[in-house]
Amino acid sequence: MLDDFTQERWRSLQDMQREYDRERDRDDDLKAETAYLRVRMADSYIRNGRIARAISEYKRALKLDKTNGYYQTRLADAYVVAEEITLAMAAYQKAIEMTPGLAEPHSSLGELYLRYGMFSQALAQYRQAVALEGERGFYRYQLGDTLERMGLFGEAMNELQSATLLEPKIAFYRFRISTLCQHLNLLDEAYEHLLVAAGLAPFDDYYLVRLASMAIATDRMETGIKYLRRAVTLRPHNEAYQYLLVAALTRYGREPLLIKFELGPYDEEFYQRRRAEWELVGAG
């Protein structure tokens, strides 16, 4: 049995250890809080275009919180804005190593790979992001978009449909399904998905014009004219829209208004692409 002196000494040592642990925890909390504030400051610098300062602050945050994969991802994002692509790729890879369960660096690294036509590498990253966080519609969209670019239309459709189920109010996902349906000559389905997209974004003139094309391609000429009129109302100075409306009225046997201007190269290309969609009629 320990004597009184030894017991007192032991209690004293325990008290010192507890105090040391509390001090260490306070120090860790202070470091974590300071790192968080530096990241917030860096985010502000990014928004104001001060990229070099942002990179510096992200690095300081990481010195305080060395294993934070999210902060490392934000540093990588800043490198992307600065067009330091090699550094960005390395930083995303490091973020993945720091926090293997974090989906965001996989998603962002996939975007970089896709930018440079590295489809297989992008696909692998998107698959990993979906495996880690499959309830995020955006990750499903990224995967579906890449699968479509690679010609894997069946898988692409599954992922894009999953994205719309997870985030049903995002018009762009419906739009992407409609373009995939066009590739598959499923024109009525393409029209229906565009109809939903236009309903979700009623003031988006581009969706209205694309919806008009699918209406015409599926023998809904009068409906197509209605959507073209609405697009012209929203964007009265868009010359390509006006040309398309005149072409639709002419095709439908109505007397169109005369147009006294010629299209520029960009508007001409847009006009010709939409006219080509009209000729898909009956293809499905």
N, C-alpha and C positions, 0 to 999 in steps of 0.2 A: 504494500500500500504506500502511495506517495505521501511524503511529509508535507506540512503546510506550505513550506517555502517552494517546493517543487510544484505543488498544485497552483499556487499563485503565479509562479513563473509561466506555467502552461496556459493559464487563463489570459495572462498578459500577451503571450505570443499569439493566441487565437484572436484577441481583440485587435492586435496589430495587423494580422492577416485580413480580418474583415474590413478594417479601415483602408488597407491597401487595395482590396478588391473594390470597395466603393469609389476610391479615387480613380482607379483604372476605368471603372464603368463610367464615371463622370467625364473622364478624359475621352473615352471612346464616343460618348454621346456628343461631346463638344465637337470632336472631329467630324462625326457624321453630320451634325447640324451645319457646320461650316462648309463641308463638302456640298451639301444640298443647296446652300445659299450661293455658292460659287457656280453651281450648275444653273440655277435660276438666273444669275447674272449673265452667264454665257448665253443662255437662251435669248435674253433680251438683246445682247450684242448681235446675235444671229439675225433677229428681226429687224435690226437697224443697219444691217449690212456691214458690221464691224467684225469681219470673219476672223482676222488674226487675233483680236482680243478674245473672241469667243474660244478659239482653240487654246489659247493660253489659260483661260479660266477652267476649261474642261480638264486640262492637264493638271492644274493645281488641285482640282477636286479629286482626281484619281490618286494623287499623292497622299491625300487624306483617307481615301477609301479605295484601297488598291485592288479589291476584288469585285467591284461593282460593275457588272456587265452592262447595266443600263447606261451608266455614265460613259463607259467605253463606246457604247453605240452612239451616243450623242457626239462624242469626239469624232467618230467615223463619219457621221452625218455632216459635221462641219467641214471635214476634209473633202467631202463630195461637193459641197457648195464652193469650196476653194479650188475645185477641179484638181485636187491632189489625189488622183484615183488610186495609184499604187498604195499610198498611205491609208486611204479609206478602206481598201480591201483587206489590208493587214490588220487594221483596227477592228473591222467587223469580225474577222477570224479570231482575234484575241478576245473580243466580247463573248463569242460563242464558247471559247475555252473557259472564260471566267464564270459564266453562268449558263451551263448547258441546257437548262430548261427554259431559256428566254427565246421566244419566237421572233422578236423584232429584228435582231441582227441577221437572221436567216432571210427574212423578207427583204431587207434593204440590200443585202449582198446579192440576192437574186436579181433585184432591179439593176444593179451594176452589171452583172453578167449579161442580162438581157440587152442592156444598152449597147454592148459590144458584140452582140450576135452569138454569145456563148449559151446557146439554148439548153444544152444538156446540163451544164453547171447551174444555170438558173432554175431549171426544173427540179434538180436535186434539193436546192435551197428552199424552194416553195413547198415541196413535199414535206420537208422537215418542219417548216413553219406550221403547216396544216396539222401535222402529227402532234405538235406541241400545243397548238391552240386552234383546234378545229372549229370552235364556235365563232371565230372571227370571219365574217363574210368577206372582208377585204383579202385575206390570205387565200380563201377559196377562189376569189376572182382572179388573183394573180396566177394561181396554178392553172385555172381554166383558160385564161388568156394565153399562157405559154403553150399549153397543150394544143390549142387551136392553131397557133402559129406553126407548130410542128406537124400539123395535119392529123392530129389524134382527136378527131371531132367527137367521137362517142364519149371519151373521158372528159373532154372539154365541156360538153353539154352537162354532164353530171355535176361537175364542179361549179359551173355558172348557175345551174339551178339551185345548188346548195347555197350559193351566195345570196340568191334572191330570197330563199326561205329564211335565212338567218337575218337578212337586212332587207325586208320587203319594200321599204320606202325609198330605196336608192334607185333612181331612174336609170342610171348608167348601166347597172347590171342587166336590166331588162333590154336595154339597147344592144348590149353585147350579145345577148342570147338571140336577138333578132338578126344581127349580122351573121351569126353562126347558122341560123336557120336558112338564110339566103344562100350560104355556101352549100347547104344540103338540099337546095331547091324546095324547101318547106315554106312556101311563100305565104300561105294563109297563117301559119304559125308565126312567121316573121311579122306580119301585119298585126296580129293580136298582141305580141309582146311590145311592139312599137306603140300601139294604142295605150297600153298600160304606162309605158315610159312617158309619153306625152301627157297623160293624165297626172302623173306624179310631178312633172315639171311643165306646167301649162304655159309658161312664158319663155320656154326654150324654143326659139324659132328653128334651130337646126333639127330637133326631133320632129317638128311639124313637117319640115320639108322631106325628111326621110320617110315619115309616115305617109305623106302624099305619094311618094314613089311606090311604096308597097300597096297603097290603095289602088293606084293605076295598074300596077302589075297583077293585081288580083281582080281586075274588071270592076273596080269601084271608082270609075272616072269622076263622077260628080262629087263623091266624097273627097277624092284627091284634090279637086279644084277648090273645095271648101277649105282644106288645110293649107293649100298654097296661098289662098287669099288671106288667111289668118297670119301666115308667116310674113307676107308682104306688109300687112298692117303693123306687125311688130317691128319689122325692119324695112321701112319704106324706101330707104336709099340703097338697098341691096339689089344690084342690077341683075345678078344671076337668078334671084328669086323672081324678078319681074319677067325675065325671059322664060323661065319655067312655066309661069302662069299663062303667058301668051301661048306657049307651045301646047299646054294642056287644053286651053280654050279652043285653039285651032283643031286639035285632034278630036275634040268633042263636038265640033261643028258649030261652035259659037263664033261670033264676030269679036275678035280681040281688039284691044287698044293698040295703036301703032307705037312702036318703040323707035326712038331716033338716036340711039347710042349703040356703040359696039362694046362687047365685053373685053376686059383685059385678060391676060393669060391665066391668072389664077381663077377668076370667075368663069372663064371659058372651060377650064378643066373641070371645075365643080359642076357646071351645067351639063357637060357631056357625060360625066359619071352618073348623074341623076337620070338623064335620058336613057342611058344604057340599062338602068334598073327598070325603067318602064317596059323595056323590051323583053324582060324576063317572063312576061305574061304567058301563061300556059306551060311554062317550063316545068312546073311542079306537078 
